[in-house]
Amino acid sequence: CSASTNKPVLTLFTKKPCPLCDEAKEVLEPYKRRFILQEVDITLPENSAWYDEYKYDIPVFHLNGKFLMKHQVDIQKFEDQLLKLELQND
């Protein structure tokens, strides 16, 4: 089934510790079969550009490389965008 390889990628810009990030991941838990979660630790040297951009804003989410939301999960927005991508892939 090629659909499984075509899942949207949700990128979470995070750092340790990040209680808001943990909370966000819990909110997204019911959807986890529908996307691939990729976590980017903004404190790592190779991610310094993201650190400069997002150090006061995490968690920040990008969906398929495009900015989606920050601070907390907007489930309605997330679902809308996820559905849009799923429909494109069909």
ABEGO torsion letter per residue (X at the ends): XAAAAABBBBBBBBBOBBAAAAAAAAAAAAAAAABBBBBBBAABAAAAAAAAAAAAAOBBBBBGGBBABBGBBBAAAAAAAAAAAAAAAX
